[in-house]
Amino acid sequence: MATVRITWRKSAIGYGADQKETIRKLGLRRLNQSVEHPDSPSLRGMISRVAHLVEVGEGESR
C-alpha cells in the first residue's frame, strides 16, 4: 500500500481553529516535523484543507 509523507512547513498562527485541528489530526505537533500515513481519500481531503501549510511527498515503500 502506498504511503504519503506530510511535512509541516508553515505556522498555523493566524489561521482558523479548523485548520489548526486538521494539522493536529494529521499527527503533526512541531513545525518541520514529518509523518507518514497510508494513502486514502479521507487523508487527501485533510491535506487539501491545509495544503498551504504542509508539503506532501511520497513515503517510503514497505
mmJSON file of the N, C-alpha and C atoms, coordinates in Angstrom:
{"data_MODEL":{"atom_site":{
"group_PDB":["ATOM","ATOM","ATOM","ATOM","ATOM","ATOM","ATOM","ATOM","ATOM","ATOM","ATOM","ATOM","ATOM","ATOM","ATOM","ATOM","ATOM","ATOM","ATOM","ATOM","ATOM","ATOM","ATOM","ATOM","ATOM","ATOM","ATOM","ATOM","ATOM","ATOM","ATOM","ATOM","ATOM","ATOM","ATOM","ATOM","ATOM","ATOM","ATOM","ATOM","ATOM","ATOM","ATOM","ATOM","ATOM","ATOM","ATOM","ATOM","ATOM","ATOM","ATOM","ATOM","ATOM","ATOM","ATOM","ATOM","ATOM","ATOM","ATOM","ATOM","ATOM","ATOM","ATOM","ATOM","ATOM","ATOM","ATOM","ATOM","ATOM","ATOM","ATOM","ATOM","ATOM","ATOM","ATOM","ATOM","ATOM","ATOM","ATOM","ATOM","ATOM","ATOM","ATOM","ATOM","ATOM","ATOM","ATOM","ATOM","ATOM","ATOM","ATOM","ATOM","ATOM","ATOM","ATOM","ATOM","ATOM","ATOM","ATOM","ATOM","ATOM","ATOM","ATOM","ATOM","ATOM","ATOM","ATOM","ATOM","ATOM","ATOM","ATOM","ATOM","ATOM","ATOM","ATOM","ATOM","ATOM","ATOM","ATOM","ATOM","ATOM","ATOM","ATOM","ATOM","ATOM","ATOM","ATOM","ATOM","ATOM","ATOM","ATOM","ATOM","ATOM","ATOM","ATOM","ATOM","ATOM","ATOM","ATOM","ATOM","ATOM","ATOM","ATOM","ATOM","ATOM","ATOM","ATOM","ATOM","ATOM","ATOM","ATOM","ATOM","ATOM","ATOM","ATOM","ATOM","ATOM","ATOM","ATOM","ATOM","ATOM","ATOM","ATOM","ATOM","ATOM","ATOM","ATOM","ATOM","ATOM","ATOM","ATOM","ATOM","ATOM","ATOM","ATOM","ATOM","ATOM","ATOM","ATOM","ATOM","ATOM","ATOM","ATOM","ATOM","ATOM","ATOM"],
"id":[1,2,3,4,5,6,7,8,9,10,11,12,13,14,15,16,17,18,19,20,21,22,23,24,25,26,27,28,29,30,31,32,33,34,35,36,37,38,39,40,41,42,43,44,45,46,47,48,49,50,51,52,53,54,55,56,57,58,59,60,61,62,63,64,65,66,67,68,69,70,71,72,73,74,75,76,77,78,79,80,81,82,83,84,85,86,87,88,89,90,91,92,93,94,95,96,97,98,99,100,101,102,103,104,105,106,107,108,109,110,111,112,113,114,115,116,117,118,119,120,121,122,123,124,125,126,127,128,129,130,131,132,133,134,135,136,137,138,139,140,141,142,143,144,145,146,147,148,149,150,151,152,153,154,155,156,157,158,159,160,161,162,163,164,165,166,167,168,169,170,171,172,173,174,175,176,177,178,179,180,181,182,183,184,185,186],
"type_symbol":["N","C","C","N","C","C","N","C","C","N","C","C","N","C","C","N","C","C","N","C","C","N","C","C","N","C","C","N","C","C","N","C","C","N","C","C","N","C","C","N","C","C","N","C","C","N","C","C","N","C","C","N","C","C","N","C","C","N","C","C","N","C","C","N","C","C","N","C","C","N","C","C","N","C","C","N","C","C","N","C","C","N","C","C","N","C","C","N","C","C","N","C","C","N","C","C","N","C","C","N","C","C","N","C","C","N","C","C","N","C","C","N","C","C","N","C","C","N","C","C","N","C","C","N","C","C","N","C","C","N","C","C","N","C","C","N","C","C","N","C","C","N","C","C","N","C","C","N","C","C","N","C","C","N","C","C","N","C","C","N","C","C","N","C","C","N","C","C","N","C","C","N","C","C","N","C","C","N","C","C","N","C","C","N","C","C"],
"label_atom_id":["N","CA","C","N","CA","C","N","CA","C","N","CA","C","N","CA","C","N","CA","C","N","CA","C","N","CA","C","N","CA","C","N","CA","C","N","CA","C","N","CA","C","N","CA","C","N","CA","C","N","CA","C","N","CA","C","N","CA","C","N","CA","C","N","CA","C","N","CA","C","N","CA","C","N","CA","C","N","CA","C","N","CA","C","N","CA","C","N","CA","C","N","CA","C","N","CA","C","N","CA","C","N","CA","C","N","CA","C","N","CA","C","N","CA","C","N","CA","C","N","CA","C","N","CA","C","N","CA","C","N","CA","C","N","CA","C","N","CA","C","N","CA","C","N","CA","C","N","CA","C","N","CA","C","N","CA","C","N","CA","C","N","CA","C","N","CA","C","N","CA","C","N","CA","C","N","CA","C","N","CA","C","N","CA","C","N","CA","C","N","CA","C","N","CA","C","N","CA","C","N","CA","C","N","CA","C","N","CA","C","N","CA","C","N","CA","C"],
"label_alt_id":[null,null,null,null,null,null,null,null,null,null,null,null,null,null,null,null,null,null,null,null,null,null,null,null,null,null,null,null,null,null,null,null,null,null,null,null,null,null,null,null,null,null,null,null,null,null,null,null,null,null,null,null,null,null,null,null,null,null,null,null,null,null,null,null,null,null,null,null,null,null,null,null,null,null,null,null,null,null,null,null,null,null,null,null,null,null,null,null,null,null,null,null,null,null,null,null,null,null,null,null,null,null,null,null,null,null,null,null,null,null,null,null,null,null,null,null,null,null,null,null,null,null,null,null,null,null,null,null,null,null,null,null,null,null,null,null,null,null,null,null,null,null,null,null,null,null,null,null,null,null,null,null,null,null,null,null,null,null,null,null,null,null,null,null,null,null,null,null,null,null,null,null,null,null,null,null,null,null,null,null,null,null,null,null,null,null],
"label_comp_id":["MET","MET","MET","ALA","ALA","ALA","THR","THR","THR","VAL","VAL","VAL","ARG","ARG","ARG","ILE","ILE","ILE","THR","THR","THR","TRP","TRP","TRP","ARG","ARG","ARG","LYS","LYS","LYS","SER","SER","SER","ALA","ALA","ALA","ILE","ILE","ILE","GLY","GLY","GLY","TYR","TYR","TYR","GLY","GLY","GLY","ALA","ALA","ALA","ASP","ASP","ASP","GLN","GLN","GLN","LYS","LYS","LYS","GLU","GLU","GLU","THR","THR","THR","ILE","ILE","ILE","ARG","ARG","ARG","LYS","LYS","LYS","LEU","LEU","LEU","GLY","GLY","GLY","LEU","LEU","LEU","ARG","ARG","ARG","ARG","ARG","ARG","LEU","LEU","LEU","ASN","ASN","ASN","GLN","GLN","GLN","SER","SER","SER","VAL","VAL","VAL","GLU","GLU","GLU","HIS","HIS","HIS","PRO","PRO","PRO","ASP","ASP","ASP","SER","SER","SER","PRO","PRO","PRO","SER","SER","SER","LEU","LEU","LEU","ARG","ARG","ARG","GLY","GLY","GLY","MET","MET","MET","ILE","ILE","ILE","SER","SER","SER","ARG","ARG","ARG","VAL","VAL","VAL","ALA","ALA","ALA","HIS","HIS","HIS","LEU","LEU","LEU","VAL","VAL","VAL","GLU","GLU","GLU","VAL","VAL","VAL","GLY","GLY","GLY","GLU","GLU","GLU","GLY","GLY","GLY","GLU","GLU","GLU","SER","SER","SER","ARG","ARG","ARG"],
"label_asym_id":["A","A","A","A","A","A","A","A","A","A","A","A","A","A","A","A","A","A","A","A","A","A","A","A","A","A","A","A","A","A","A","A","A","A","A","A","A","A","A","A","A","A","A","A","A","A","A","A","A","A","A","A","A","A","A","A","A","A","A","A","A","A","A","A","A","A","A","A","A","A","A","A","A","A","A","A","A","A","A","A","A","A","A","A","A","A","A","A","A","A","A","A","A","A","A","A","A","A","A","A","A","A","A","A","A","A","A","A","A","A","A","A","A","A","A","A","A","A","A","A","A","A","A","A","A","A","A","A","A","A","A","A","A","A","A","A","A","A","A","A","A","A","A","A","A","A","A","A","A","A","A","A","A","A","A","A","A","A","A","A","A","A","A","A","A","A","A","A","A","A","A","A","A","A","A","A","A","A","A","A","A","A","A","A","A","A"],
"label_entity_id":["1","1","1","1","1","1","1","1","1","1","1","1","1","1","1","1","1","1","1","1","1","1","1","1","1","1","1","1","1","1","1","1","1","1","1","1","1","1","1","1","1","1","1","1","1","1","1","1","1","1","1","1","1","1","1","1","1","1","1","1","1","1","1","1","1","1","1","1","1","1","1","1","1","1","1","1","1","1","1","1","1","1","1","1","1","1","1","1","1","1","1","1","1","1","1","1","1","1","1","1","1","1","1","1","1","1","1","1","1","1","1","1","1","1","1","1","1","1","1","1","1","1","1","1","1","1","1","1","1","1","1","1","1","1","1","1","1","1","1","1","1","1","1","1","1","1","1","1","1","1","1","1","1","1","1","1","1","1","1","1","1","1","1","1","1","1","1","1","1","1","1","1","1","1","1","1","1","1","1","1","1","1","1","1","1","1"],
"label_seq_id":[1,1,1,2,2,2,3,3,3,4,4,4,5,5,5,6,6,6,7,7,7,8,8,8,9,9,9,10,10,10,11,11,11,12,12,12,13,13,13,14,14,14,15,15,15,16,16,16,17,17,17,18,18,18,19,19,19,20,20,20,21,21,21,22,22,22,23,23,23,24,24,24,25,25,25,26,26,26,27,27,27,28,28,28,29,29,29,30,30,30,31,31,31,32,32,32,33,33,33,34,34,34,35,35,35,36,36,36,37,37,37,38,38,38,39,39,39,40,40,40,41,41,41,42,42,42,43,43,43,44,44,44,45,45,45,46,46,46,47,47,47,48,48,48,49,49,49,50,50,50,51,51,51,52,52,52,53,53,53,54,54,54,55,55,55,56,56,56,57,57,57,58,58,58,59,59,59,60,60,60,61,61,61,62,62,62],
"pdbx_PDB_ins_code":[null,null,null,null,null,null,null,null,null,null,null,null,null,null,null,null,null,null,null,null,null,null,null,null,null,null,null,null,null,null,null,null,null,null,null,null,null,null,null,null,null,null,null,null,null,null,null,null,null,null,null,null,null,null,null,null,null,null,null,null,null,null,null,null,null,null,null,null,null,null,null,null,null,null,null,null,null,null,null,null,null,null,null,null,null,null,null,null,null,null,null,null,null,null,null,null,null,null,null,null,null,null,null,null,null,null,null,null,null,null,null,null,null,null,null,null,null,null,null,null,null,null,null,null,null,null,null,null,null,null,null,null,null,null,null,null,null,null,null,null,null,null,null,null,null,null,null,null,null,null,null,null,null,null,null,null,null,null,null,null,null,null,null,null,null,null,null,null,null,null,null,null,null,null,null,null,null,null,null,null,null,null,null,null,null,null],
"Cartn_x":[0.838,0.0,0.886,0.506,1.281,1.133,2.204,2.153,2.449,2.023,2.208,2.999,4.054,4.831,4.361,3.976,3.473,4.431,4.891,5.8,5.155,5.113,4.525,5.566,5.315,6.294,5.974,4.709,4.344,3.454,3.693,2.945,1.454,0.638,-0.811,-1.328,-0.434,-0.845,-1.525,-2.678,-3.416,-4.439,-4.473,-5.449,-6.521,-7.623,-8.762,-8.491,-9.321,-9.197,-9.395,-10.216,-10.437,-9.159,-8.357,-7.105,-6.07,-6.039,-5.126,-5.477,-6.759,-7.211,-6.852,-6.95,-6.581,-5.099,-4.258,-2.819,-2.578,-3.251,-3.101,-3.592,-4.696,-5.247,-4.393,-3.583,-2.624,-1.44,-1.353,-0.277,0.918,0.75,1.85,1.797,2.929,2.998,3.964,4.993,6.004,6.244,6.64,6.999,8.17,8.171,9.187,9.162,8.155,8.003,7.366,7.786,7.223,6.549,5.452,4.754,4.391,4.208,3.767,2.437,1.536,0.229,-0.073,-0.87,-1.33,-2.223,-2.059,-2.837,-4.299,-5.193,-6.636,-7.352,-8.577,-9.328,-9.557,-9.802,-10.023,-8.753,-7.602,-6.329,-6.092,-6.362,-6.192,-7.095,-8.286,-9.183,-8.626,-8.047,-7.428,-6.244,-5.45,-4.288,-4.729,-5.801,-6.258,-6.731,-7.2,-7.641,-6.482,-5.305,-4.141,-2.964,-3.23,-2.177,-1.21,-1.675,-0.824,0.126,-0.074,0.764,1.707,1.434,2.226,2.853,3.823,4.47,4.195,3.769,3.386,4.336,4.764,5.639,5.304,6.026,5.835,6.547,5.889,6.508,7.41,8.095,8.979,8.166,8.666,7.983,8.138,7.104,7.159,7.135],
"Cartn_y":[-1.18,0.0,1.247,2.239,3.474,4.308,4.998,5.906,7.324,8.274,9.682,10.299,11.047,11.757,13.207,13.676,15.029,15.766,16.928,17.742,19.094,19.504,20.785,21.869,22.778,23.785,25.215,25.565,26.942,26.968,27.927,28.036,28.24,27.716,27.856,29.072,29.882,31.096,32.019,32.524,33.423,32.715,31.395,30.618,30.106,29.648,29.227,27.996,27.833,26.692,25.375,25.369,24.134,23.681,24.625,24.26,23.802,24.436,24.01,22.601,22.323,20.992,19.94,20.281,19.352,19.013,20.018,19.775,18.777,18.948,18.033,16.629,16.541,15.23,14.492,15.221,14.585,14.019,14.362,13.849,14.776,16.003,16.964,17.8,17.89,18.649,19.82,19.714,20.766,21.149,22.379,22.857,22.04,21.722,20.912,19.437,18.995,17.581,16.861,15.619,14.799,13.567,13.164,11.936,11.197,9.897,9.088,8.433,8.436,7.815,7.01,5.94,5.227,6.152,6.105,6.967,6.542,7.507,7.243,8.522,8.402,9.596,10.564,10.046,10.936,11.699,11.036,11.708,12.8,12.514,13.507,14.721,14.492,15.599,16.477,15.858,16.615,17.423,16.81,17.501,18.71,18.563,19.67,20.861,20.597,21.684,22.54,21.919,22.63,22.589,22.5,22.368,23.551,24.722,25.904,25.893,24.941,24.855,23.66,22.687,21.449,21.176,20.284,19.814,18.314,17.836,16.434,15.745,14.547,13.767,12.31,11.516,10.078,9.471,8.572,7.896,6.775,6.17,5.041,3.799,2.979,1.727,0.738,-0.054,-1.051,-2.418],
"Cartn_z":[0.0,0.0,0.0,-0.746,-0.849,0.42,0.761,1.897,1.434,2.235,1.942,3.093,2.76,3.776,3.798,4.984,5.169,6.097,5.672,6.474,6.718,7.977,8.356,8.11,7.168,6.766,7.193,7.376,7.695,8.933,9.8,11.046,10.79,11.696,11.585,12.353,12.892,13.594,12.591,12.974,12.096,11.237,11.292,10.538,11.498,10.948,11.749,12.598,13.61,14.524,13.791,12.748,11.991,11.298,10.807,10.153,11.172,12.338,13.403,13.868,13.965,14.376,13.32,12.058,10.984,11.056,11.329,11.484,12.61,13.723,14.867,14.536,13.825,13.479,12.471,11.726,10.834,11.629,12.916,13.761,13.847,13.388,13.406,14.674,15.363,16.608,16.537,15.716,15.621,14.164,13.964,12.646,12.12,10.852,10.162,10.551,11.264,11.598,10.413,10.183,9.11,9.691,9.07,9.437,8.159,8.27,7.136,7.486,6.517,6.667,5.412,5.537,4.338,3.509,2.22,1.332,1.331,1.483,1.442,1.025,0.559,0.162,1.327,2.525,3.666,4.03,3.923,4.181,3.148,1.883,0.828,1.054,1.586,1.905,3.01,4.041,5.13,4.608,3.743,3.183,2.354,1.604,0.763,1.599,2.811,3.692,4.187,4.323,4.863,3.896,2.608,1.601,1.617,2.029,2.081,3.279,4.21,5.407,5.395,4.546,4.547,3.191,3.206,1.993,1.922,0.78,0.628,-0.341,0.042,-0.821,-0.711,-1.457,-1.448,-0.244,0.451,1.58,1.132,2.082,1.761,1.45,0.552,0.207,1.338,1.527,2.601,2.044],
"occupancy":[1.0,1.0,1.0,1.0,1.0,1.0,1.0,1.0,1.0,1.0,1.0,1.0,1.0,1.0,1.0,1.0,1.0,1.0,1.0,1.0,1.0,1.0,1.0,1.0,1.0,1.0,1.0,1.0,1.0,1.0,1.0,1.0,1.0,1.0,1.0,1.0,1.0,1.0,1.0,1.0,1.0,1.0,1.0,1.0,1.0,1.0,1.0,1.0,1.0,1.0,1.0,1.0,1.0,1.0,1.0,1.0,1.0,1.0,1.0,1.0,1.0,1.0,1.0,1.0,1.0,1.0,1.0,1.0,1.0,1.0,1.0,1.0,1.0,1.0,1.0,1.0,1.0,1.0,1.0,1.0,1.0,1.0,1.0,1.0,1.0,1.0,1.0,1.0,1.0,1.0,1.0,1.0,1.0,1.0,1.0,1.0,1.0,1.0,1.0,1.0,1.0,1.0,1.0,1.0,1.0,1.0,1.0,1.0,1.0,1.0,1.0,1.0,1.0,1.0,1.0,1.0,1.0,1.0,1.0,1.0,1.0,1.0,1.0,1.0,1.0,1.0,1.0,1.0,1.0,1.0,1.0,1.0,1.0,1.0,1.0,1.0,1.0,1.0,1.0,1.0,1.0,1.0,1.0,1.0,1.0,1.0,1.0,1.0,1.0,1.0,1.0,1.0,1.0,1.0,1.0,1.0,1.0,1.0,1.0,1.0,1.0,1.0,1.0,1.0,1.0,1.0,1.0,1.0,1.0,1.0,1.0,1.0,1.0,1.0,1.0,1.0,1.0,1.0,1.0,1.0,1.0,1.0,1.0,1.0,1.0,1.0],
"B_iso_or_equiv":[0.0,0.0,0.0,0.0,0.0,0.0,0.0,0.0,0.0,0.0,0.0,0.0,0.0,0.0,0.0,0.0,0.0,0.0,0.0,0.0,0.0,0.0,0.0,0.0,0.0,0.0,0.0,0.0,0.0,0.0,0.0,0.0,0.0,0.0,0.0,0.0,0.0,0.0,0.0,0.0,0.0,0.0,0.0,0.0,0.0,0.0,0.0,0.0,0.0,0.0,0.0,0.0,0.0,0.0,0.0,0.0,0.0,0.0,0.0,0.0,0.0,0.0,0.0,0.0,0.0,0.0,0.0,0.0,0.0,0.0,0.0,0.0,0.0,0.0,0.0,0.0,0.0,0.0,0.0,0.0,0.0,0.0,0.0,0.0,0.0,0.0,0.0,0.0,0.0,0.0,0.0,0.0,0.0,0.0,0.0,0.0,0.0,0.0,0.0,0.0,0.0,0.0,0.0,0.0,0.0,0.0,0.0,0.0,0.0,0.0,0.0,0.0,0.0,0.0,0.0,0.0,0.0,0.0,0.0,0.0,0.0,0.0,0.0,0.0,0.0,0.0,0.0,0.0,0.0,0.0,0.0,0.0,0.0,0.0,0.0,0.0,0.0,0.0,0.0,0.0,0.0,0.0,0.0,0.0,0.0,0.0,0.0,0.0,0.0,0.0,0.0,0.0,0.0,0.0,0.0,0.0,0.0,0.0,0.0,0.0,0.0,0.0,0.0,0.0,0.0,0.0,0.0,0.0,0.0,0.0,0.0,0.0,0.0,0.0,0.0,0.0,0.0,0.0,0.0,0.0,0.0,0.0,0.0,0.0,0.0,0.0],
"pdbx_formal_charge":[null,null,null,null,null,null,null,null,null,null,null,null,null,null,null,null,null,null,null,null,null,null,null,null,null,null,null,null,null,null,null,null,null,null,null,null,null,null,null,null,null,null,null,null,null,null,null,null,null,null,null,null,null,null,null,null,null,null,null,null,null,null,null,null,null,null,null,null,null,null,null,null,null,null,null,null,null,null,null,null,null,null,null,null,null,null,null,null,null,null,null,null,null,null,null,null,null,null,null,null,null,null,null,null,null,null,null,null,null,null,null,null,null,null,null,null,null,null,null,null,null,null,null,null,null,null,null,null,null,null,null,null,null,null,null,null,null,null,null,null,null,null,null,null,null,null,null,null,null,null,null,null,null,null,null,null,null,null,null,null,null,null,null,null,null,null,null,null,null,null,null,null,null,null,null,null,null,null,null,null,null,null,null,null,null,null],
"auth_seq_id":[1,1,1,2,2,2,3,3,3,4,4,4,5,5,5,6,6,6,7,7,7,8,8,8,9,9,9,10,10,10,11,11,11,12,12,12,13,13,13,14,14,14,15,15,15,16,16,16,17,17,17,18,18,18,19,19,19,20,20,20,21,21,21,22,22,22,23,23,23,24,24,24,25,25,25,26,26,26,27,27,27,28,28,28,29,29,29,30,30,30,31,31,31,32,32,32,33,33,33,34,34,34,35,35,35,36,36,36,37,37,37,38,38,38,39,39,39,40,40,40,41,41,41,42,42,42,43,43,43,44,44,44,45,45,45,46,46,46,47,47,47,48,48,48,49,49,49,50,50,50,51,51,51,52,52,52,53,53,53,54,54,54,55,55,55,56,56,56,57,57,57,58,58,58,59,59,59,60,60,60,61,61,61,62,62,62],
"auth_comp_id":["MET","MET","MET","ALA","ALA","ALA","THR","THR","THR","VAL","VAL","VAL","ARG","ARG","ARG","ILE","ILE","ILE","THR","THR","THR","TRP","TRP","TRP","ARG","ARG","ARG","LYS","LYS","LYS","SER","SER","SER","ALA","ALA","ALA","ILE","ILE","ILE","GLY","GLY","GLY","TYR","TYR","TYR","GLY","GLY","GLY","ALA","ALA","ALA","ASP","ASP","ASP","GLN","GLN","GLN","LYS","LYS","LYS","GLU","GLU","GLU","THR","THR","THR","ILE","ILE","ILE","ARG","ARG","ARG","LYS","LYS","LYS","LEU","LEU","LEU","GLY","GLY","GLY","LEU","LEU","LEU","ARG","ARG","ARG","ARG","ARG","ARG","LEU","LEU","LEU","ASN","ASN","ASN","GLN","GLN","GLN","SER","SER","SER","VAL","VAL","VAL","GLU","GLU","GLU","HIS","HIS","HIS","PRO","PRO","PRO","ASP","ASP","ASP","SER","SER","SER","PRO","PRO","PRO","SER","SER","SER","LEU","LEU","LEU","ARG","ARG","ARG","GLY","GLY","GLY","MET","MET","MET","ILE","ILE","ILE","SER","SER","SER","ARG","ARG","ARG","VAL","VAL","VAL","ALA","ALA","ALA","HIS","HIS","HIS","LEU","LEU","LEU","VAL","VAL","VAL","GLU","GLU","GLU","VAL","VAL","VAL","GLY","GLY","GLY","GLU","GLU","GLU","GLY","GLY","GLY","GLU","GLU","GLU","SER","SER","SER","ARG","ARG","ARG"],
"auth_asym_id":["A","A","A","A","A","A","A","A","A","A","A","A","A","A","A","A","A","A","A","A","A","A","A","A","A","A","A","A","A","A","A","A","A","A","A","A","A","A","A","A","A","A","A","A","A","A","A","A","A","A","A","A","A","A","A","A","A","A","A","A","A","A","A","A","A","A","A","A","A","A","A","A","A","A","A","A","A","A","A","A","A","A","A","A","A","A","A","A","A","A","A","A","A","A","A","A","A","A","A","A","A","A","A","A","A","A","A","A","A","A","A","A","A","A","A","A","A","A","A","A","A","A","A","A","A","A","A","A","A","A","A","A","A","A","A","A","A","A","A","A","A","A","A","A","A","A","A","A","A","A","A","A","A","A","A","A","A","A","A","A","A","A","A","A","A","A","A","A","A","A","A","A","A","A","A","A","A","A","A","A","A","A","A","A","A","A"],
"auth_atom_id":["N","CA","C","N","CA","C","N","CA","C","N","CA","C","N","CA","C","N","CA","C","N","CA","C","N","CA","C","N","CA","C","N","CA","C","N","CA","C","N","CA","C","N","CA","C","N","CA","C","N","CA","C","N","CA","C","N","CA","C","N","CA","C","N","CA","C","N","CA","C","N","CA","C","N","CA","C","N","CA","C","N","CA","C","N","CA","C","N","CA","C","N","CA","C","N","CA","C","N","CA","C","N","CA","C","N","CA","C","N","CA","C","N","CA","C","N","CA","C","N","CA","C","N","CA","C","N","CA","C","N","CA","C","N","CA","C","N","CA","C","N","CA","C","N","CA","C","N","CA","C","N","CA","C","N","CA","C","N","CA","C","N","CA","C","N","CA","C","N","CA","C","N","CA","C","N","CA","C","N","CA","C","N","CA","C","N","CA","C","N","CA","C","N","CA","C","N","CA","C","N","CA","C","N","CA","C","N","CA","C","N","CA","C","N","CA","C"],
"pdbx_PDB_model_num":[1,1,1,1,1,1,1,1,1,1,1,1,1,1,1,1,1,1,1,1,1,1,1,1,1,1,1,1,1,1,1,1,1,1,1,1,1,1,1,1,1,1,1,1,1,1,1,1,1,1,1,1,1,1,1,1,1,1,1,1,1,1,1,1,1,1,1,1,1,1,1,1,1,1,1,1,1,1,1,1,1,1,1,1,1,1,1,1,1,1,1,1,1,1,1,1,1,1,1,1,1,1,1,1,1,1,1,1,1,1,1,1,1,1,1,1,1,1,1,1,1,1,1,1,1,1,1,1,1,1,1,1,1,1,1,1,1,1,1,1,1,1,1,1,1,1,1,1,1,1,1,1,1,1,1,1,1,1,1,1,1,1,1,1,1,1,1,1,1,1,1,1,1,1,1,1,1,1,1,1,1,1,1,1,1,1]
}}}
